[in-house]
């Protein structure tokens, strides 16, 4: 499996975790790890900045997959299997079917950038 295929698999796992997070049967402690994992995966801010040679990509290659694996292990197997089935319906040709779910994230980041700009440049 090459890196591109692995990245697609990780994307699917993020969707799976998000779906599992919304289920009542998911334990609370797993929901905490899932929330941290999904937020970290979707955040444009990395724990280790990408411009640092080698170390910059460690979070994308090691830290994020470890969080995903931990979250999957904490969720009961039947919930993960159901969530994976539901996640398959969320992607078509490698792209999300419901792309508009990303709009709140864009709005939040525009707001944050606007606030930072207004604090430092006005």
Secondary structure, DSSP 8 states (H G I E B T S, - for coil): --HHHHHHHHHHHHHHHHHHHTSTTS-HHHHHHHHHHHHHHH-S--SS-TTSTTGGGHIIIIIHHHHHHHHHHHS-HHHHHHHHHHHHTTEETTEES-GGGGHHHHHHHHHHHHHHHHHHH-
